[in-house]
């Protein structure tokens, strides 16, 4: 839902100030389609619920240059994207201020809900605001002074699960009232030149580069959030706002939508009577209910579909007949099945060993959820199903070919060109995960498939880390499934925070094995459990193991397999560029720092020097 108090460029009619919440434009609501029913779907009693109210008035001015908007989606989008509230104030000295505020509110809400739901709130909002800022800045280029173009303040709160995410630029305000204490969460981006004059130092559309304040705030039931434009907070002190808000709450202990809206109108009237000469706008939001954190309720929802029993060839499930048993393990089963029309698929089913493990069930259900969102030619595709399932399983396209493990046995002397061709395809698949803020976390030859046509397909989403899902609170103790030790980055094994460079490490190990015919570090990577174990590893040149590999490739592979993530390439794209561009390494041979060449010896020397320095200090003290 949204209310705009200044018309966007494509509209000629203003929304009446009395219409606090109106339906968003079609372009924005189109993104509210529910893509699929997954574990993320909660019942109404389990979801976040807030009471809201907002109001805006032109005050003594001829026109209202403020814009406000709130959108509360339903179903899956409420869980994955959350509730958005935005307030914006068009800069009075900017000719396009009114249009800028209207554009910023409507477009931010529309575009935020169009971003992938695997993205975190911070990533989604920053990308939208960056694009929005450049657009406004471009619109204002017709004016000689950029500050007089399409410029506005911007403050937003995004409520997702049990966290509020604040985005702020300008001098509008964001407050939180908890247990009677009012706290200002935002800081004004302005500078004062006199008691009555101040100028913005940061705003949307002011500069091609935008710096936005971001803050994540944990929520509690009963928290009240207030957003105001400077028409209010310039004439009312924080103390006055706190006293007035606490008095309103004492009169209305249960803040419903009507009471929230009533307060906004009363606060605006108070500001105008106090001498405000600007537009006045306010939004009030009260946290009524947070997502259910009871483990029993979560398990009951997860266990709504039964586990299918282990199946033999010839058995059927929902019309799919098993023709081959492809894989069986303690955690899952994979079958080749055909439908009534004879089309082949892969069916993955959970293991009955985990029938009462809610965290395992959630992760299994997330596998197909992730697969549906990674649409890439080098990643196995989830098969669409138009009929309801009677049990817990999912289907993927059937792949005809061999795993990379089998390919390595059959191609021990593959050419460097063939290896690079396949590694390039792997990188394109990995990049598709990273663009969705998703880490695969289990890249290994068994999870890479080579089709008969020579194409690569990355399979198995069971260990994926999804940033957008990690933001959703749950009572489950989510198990951090580690990948295979021979291919897993040190920071993952050690339990440190990891990013896309962990998948880069795994890709480099795979590339080394394909080129050398054996694992790097003499196969000792799997025996490392502590940081010192990793520091003792010795890199063996891939060129020495396979003279057909150019010497310069060693520097690329060694860098990508650095124990310290910051020493690696920035991402898989940079790695694949370097390993395919020999002239870069011929022109410049960078001197490897001693700390990177032999980190263990470096720190041993530093420790000895510090010890000797300490002895010298003690010796001089007793002389």
N, C-alpha and C positions, 0 to 999 in steps of 0.2 A: 504494500500500500504506500501511497505517496501523496503529498500535498505540495503543490508549487504555488508560491505567491508572486512569482514573476514569470511571464509567459516565455517559453522557449521560442527560438526563432521561427519554428514551423507552425506555431499556434498563434491565433489572434485573440483568444478569449482567456481571461484570467479566472483562476479558481477562486470562488468566494471564500473569504476568511473563515466563514462558519463551517465550511467543509473541511474538517480536520483530516480525515482519511478518505481518500478516493482511490479507485482502482488504477493500477499502473497501466501504462500504454501497452498495446499488444506486443510490441517488440521485446518488452521486458518480461512479460508473463509467459512468453513462449518457451522460456528456458525452464519453466516449472513443471515439465513433464517428468513423470517418475520412470526412470529407465528400467528398473527391475526391482523385484522384491527380494531383499537380502537380509542378512542378520542385522543390518543397520536400521531396519524399519522397527520403530517402537510404537507401542500403543499410546493413546492420548495421555494416559495417566503416567507414562514413563518419560514423556518428553518435556523439554524446557517450555515454560509458560510464563509470559510477562503481561502486565497491564500497562497500557501506553496512552499517552495523550499529547497533543501538540497544538500550537496556535501561532499565528503570525499576524502582524498589523503594520500598516505603513506609518503609524504615528502621525506626527505633524508634517511629514514629508508628502510631496505630491504623488509619489509612486513607491511601491514596496520592492526593494531590491534584494530582500532575503528570500531564501528557498529552503523548504524543509521536507523531509520524506522519511517514511517508515515502511518497511516491508516485512511481513511475517508469513513465510511460506508454510506449507503443510507437508506431512509425510516425510519421505526420504530427504528432501532438500532441507528441511528444518534441521535434520541431524547432521548432514554433511556440510552445509553452507551456513546455517544459522539465521538469526534475525539481524536486520540492518536498520540503523537509524542514522540519518545524515542531516546536518544543518550547515547552511552556507550563507555568507553575507557578501553581496556584490560591493566592490570598492566604489565609493561615491564619486571619486575623481576619475574613474575609468568609464569611458563612454559605453563600453559593453558590459559593465558590472552586473546589471540585472540579468542579462542573457547568460553571462558566465555562471552565476549562481544557479540558475535554473538548469543549465546544461550539466553542471557538475553533479547536482543531486540526482537528476533523472538518469543520466548516463552511467554514473557510478553504480547505482542500484541495478540497472539493467545488465551492465557488463560484468559486475561481480558475480552475479548468478549464472553467467554464461561461461565462467572459467571452469576448468576441470575440477571435479570434486575430490580428486586425489591431491590437489595442491593445498598447502597450508593457507590459513587466512592471511598471513603476512605476505606470502608470495602473490596470492590472487589480488589482494588490494593494492600492493605496490605496482604490479604490472598494469592494472587498470588506471591507477592514478598517474603513472608515468605517461601512458598514452594520452590520457585526458589533459594533462598539463601541456603536452606538446601541441595538442590540437588547439587549446585555448591560446597558447602563445602564438601559434601560427595565425589564428584569426585576428590577433591583435597587431600583426606586423604592418597593417595598413596605417597604423598610428606611428608617429615619429618616436614617441616615448612609450616603451613597452608597458610602463606602469599605468598608462592611460588606455590600455586596450581592454581585453577580456580578462579581468582580474577579480578574484574573489577569495574569501577565506573558506576553509573546509575542515569540518570536524565530524567524525563518524565513530559509532560504536557498533561492533559486530559481536553479537552474543551467540557463542557456539558451545554447546555442551555446558560445562561448568566454568567457562572462562569468557570474560569480555575483552575484546581486542580494540584498543583505541588507536585511531589515526587522526593526526591533527596538524594543521598548518594555518597560521594566521592568529587572530586575536579573539575568535569565539571561545567559549569556555565549556569545559566538561567537568562536572562535579559528581562525587559519590557521597551519599549519606548512608552511614552505617552506625547503628546504635546511637543515633542522635548526633553524631559527629560528622560535619561536612568537610570533605577534603577536595581540594582542587587538583584534578588529575592532569590537566593540560597546563602549558605555560605559554604566555603571550609572545608571539613573534612580532614585536613592535618596539619602536624606540620613541621616547618623548623628547620634544624640542621645547615644550613649555607646559604649563599646568593644564592647558586646554587643547593642546595639539600633540598628536602622536602619529607616527607613520609606520606602516607595515614593513617589516624586513623580510618576511617570507609570505608567499601566497600562491595559489594556483594561477597559472598564466603569466606570472611576473617574469620568470626566467625560463630558459630552455631546460635548465637543470632544476630538479625539485628535491628538496630534503624534507621528508615527512617524519614527524615524531611518532613512534610506535611504542605501545605498552600493552602487556597482557596482564589482566587483573582477575584474580580468582573470585568467583561469585559465591554469595551466601543468600539463602532465602531471606527476603525482607530488605535486601539492598535496593536503594533508590538512586537512579542516575538522572542528572539534570544537565541539559545542553542549552546554552543561551548565546545569543549574538551580543555584540558590544553595546547595542541600544539598551540592554538591561544591565550588564555587568559594569558599564562605565558610570552608572549613576547609583547603583545599589552595591554596597560592600558585601563581601563574603559573609560577614557576621549577620547583616540584615537578611540576606538570602537564607542563611541557616535558620535564623529565628523564625522567619516566615514559613519555611518548609516544615520545620518541626511543629509549629502551631497547626498547620494544615493537617499533618499526619495525626496529631492528637485528636483533632475533630473527626478524622476519617481513618481509623486504625487499619481498615481494609481498603487500600487504594485501588479502586476499580477504574476502568477506562474513563468513566464519567468524572470521577474525582481528579484523575490525572489531567484531563482536559480543563476542568474547572480551575485547577491550580495555575496552569499555564496562562489562562486568561487573566486571572487575578494578579499574577506576577507582572504581566505586561502592563496592566492598568496601574500597578504600584510604581513601575519604572516611569511611565508617562507622567504620572502625577508628581514624581520627584524631579521632573524637568528634562527627561530624555528628549533629545532633538533628532533622534535617529529611528529607523525601523526597529521594531521589537519582535523577537521570535523566541520560543521556548519549546522544549520537548522534555517530558517527564516519563520515566520508565521504571516500573517496580517489579522486582524479581518475585514472582508468585510461586513458582515450582521449578526445581532442577531435575534433570534426568534421574530416574530411579537407580539407586546404587545398591539394591538388595540382590545378592548373588542368586538366591533361590528363584527370584522372578526372572532374572536374566537366563538362568539355565532352563527354566520352563519354556521360555520363548525360543531358545536355541534348539531345544529337543522336540520342537513341534512336528518334525518329519523323522520317521524311523530310519535307522541304518539298514541298508540292504545286506542280506547275508552274503558270505562268499559264494561266488557263482562258478559253475562249471560250463564247459562248452555245450551249447544247445539250449541253455536256460534263457528265459526272457524276462525283461523288466521294462514296463511301460511300452511294450511293443518292440523293444530293441533286443535282438538275439545275439548272444555271445558266440563268436566264431573262433577267437583265439584269446588265450590268457597272455598278455604282453608282459606284465610285471606284477609281482606280489612281494610285499614287505610287511614289517610289523606295523607300519603307519597307514598303508593304503594298498589298493589294488587297481590295476589298469587293464581294461579289456578292449579287444577289437569287437565292435558290434555292428550289426546292419539293421536298418529299419525295414518296414514292409515293402519299400520300393527297391531294396537291395543296396542302398547307399551306405558306405562304411563310415564309421566314426570311432573315436577313442572315448571310452567311458571310464571315468575315475570315481571310485567309491571309497569312503572312509573305512578304516579298520574298526571292527567291533571291539578291539582292545581298548578303545577310547570312548566307549559308549557313554560314560559318565564324566567325561572331561570337557567342561564347557569351553575352556580356552582352545582346545584342539578343534572343537566343532566350529567355533568362530573363525579360526584360521582357515579351516577347510572351506567354509562358505565364502571367505574373502578371496580365495583363489580364483573362482569364476568371476567375482566382482572386479578384481584387478584385470583379468583377461579380457573382459568386456570393454575395458577402457584403454587398452593398449592395442590400437589398430595399426599394425605395421606388418609389412610383407616378410619381415625376418623374425617374427614372433608368432607362435602357434595361435590359431584363432579359436575362440570359443564358439561352439555351434549354437545357433539360435533355436529355441524350442517354443513352439506355439501352443503346447498343451501342458497342463499342470503335471508336476512330478508327484509320484506316490512315495518316494523315498529320497534320501540325501545322496545326490551324485551330480556330476556335470559332464557335458560332452565337449569334445574338441574335434577339429578336423582330423581326419586320419592321414598320417604321413607315411609315405612309402620310401624307404631308404634305410640308413643305418645311423646309429649314434656316433658322435665324434670319437668315443672310446673305441668302437669297432673300426672306424675309419683310420685311426692311428695305427691299429694293428695291420690293416691292409695297405697302408701307405707310409711305411717307415722311411722311405727315401723320396718323399714328395718334394717337388721343386719349390724354391723360395717364392716364385710368382704365384703358384697355386695356394700356398699357405697365406700369403698376403691377401689374395682374393677372398678367401674364406674369412680371414680375420676382419677384413673391411666389412663384410656382411654382419658379422657378429657385433661389431661396433655400432652399426646402424640400428640393430635391434636393441642393444643396451641403451643407446641414446634415446630411443622411444620411451623406455622406462624412466630415464632421468628427466625427460621433459614433462613427465607427469609427477615429478617429485616422488618417485618410487625407486627403491633400490632392490635389485634382484636378490643379492646376498648369497646365492648358491650357484654361481657360475662354475661349471666344471664340464668335462667332456660328456658325462652321462646326461647332462641337461642341455646339450646342443645336438641338434639333429641335422644330418646331411641328406637331402632328398636325392632321388635318382637323377634329377636334373642338375645336381651340383649346387643347389641352394641351401642356405642356412636357416634353421628355425630354432629359436630359443624356446625351451619348454619348462614346465614346472614353476608355478608361482607360490609354492608352499612356504618359502622363507622370505617373501617380499616384505619390505618396510615401506609403508605408505604414510607420508607426512600428514596428509589431511585426516587420515583415520587415527593416527597417533594423538591428535588433538582432542579426540572424543573420549570423555571420561568413562571408565567402566570399573565395576568391582572385580572383574576378572584379573588374575595375575597372568598377563600375557607372556607366554614362553618365548624367549629369544632363541629361536632355532638357529644354530650355527651351521654354516656350510661345511663342506668337506675340508679338513685341515690342510691338505696338500695345496689347496687353491684359495684359501681364505686369507684376507689381509690381517696383519698383526693386530691392528687396532680393534678389529672385531673379536679376535680370540681373547684379547686382553680386557674386553668389555668397555672400551672407550667409545665415545661418540664417533660415528662414522658418516661419511658422505659418499658422493659418487666416485671418489678416488679409491674406495674399497673395491668396487666393481672393476675399476681400472686395473688394480693390482691383480685381480683374478684373471682378467683378459690377458695381461702380460704373461702370467704363468702359463696359460693355455698356449699362447703364441710361442713361447720359449719351447714348450714340450713338442709342439708341432714341427718346429725348426730343428731342434736338437735330438729328438727321439727319446728324451728322458726329462725328468722334472728338474727345475733349477735348484740351486743350493745343495746339490748332491742328494736330493730327496729328503733333506733333513727338516724341511718346513713343518711337517706333521708332528715332529717331536718337540716343537717349541711351545712352552706353556707360560713362560715368564718373559719379561722384557729383555733380561740378560741373555736368555736363550736366543732371541732374535738377533741381538747385537753380535753374537758369536758366529752367525751364519757367514759363509764365504761364497761369494758369487763366482761361478765358473763360466768362462767365456763361451757363448754359444758358437762362436767362430771356431774355437778349438774342438768342440764336439762335432761340428759340421762345417768343414772348410768352405762349403758352397755358400754359406751365409756371409755377407759382407761384414767386415770388422766394425763399421760405423753403426750397425744395428745393435751392437752390444751396449753402446752408451744409451740408446733409446730404451731398450728392455731393462737395463740395470736401473735407470732412473725411474721407470714405471713400477719397479719392484722394490723401491726404497722402503726401508722399515719405517721411516718417518713420513707420514702422508704429505707434509708440506714440501718435501723434496721431489715429489712426483710431478708429472705433467698436471696442468690445471684440470683437465677432463679427458675423456676418451677421444674426443675429436682432435685435440692437440696431439695425443699419442699416435693416432692413425695417420695424421699428417706427417709427423716426424719420421715414422717408420717407413713411409713411402717417399721421402724426400732426401736422397743421399747427399746432394750438394751442400745442404746446410751444414752437415757435419764435416765435410771436406774443407769448407772455408774457415770455420771456427772450431778450434779445439779448446773448449773451456777447461780451465784448471779445476780439478775436483778438490774441494776443500777437505782438509785433513779430517775434520769431524765427520764428514760424510764417507770418506774413503775408509777410515778405520775408527768408528765411533767409540769402540770399547777401549782401544789404546789411548785415544784422546782423553777420555774421562779418567783413565788410570793415571795419566801424566798430570792432569789437573789436580787430582786427589793427592798425589805425592807432593806436588808443589805447595798445596795448601797446608799439608801436614808439616813440611819443612818450615814453612812460614810461621806456623803455630809454635814449633819448637824454638825457632829463633826468638820469637816474641817472649816466650817463657824464660829462655836463657838470659835475655837482656834484663828481664824483670828482677831476677835473683842475683844479678851481678852487683 
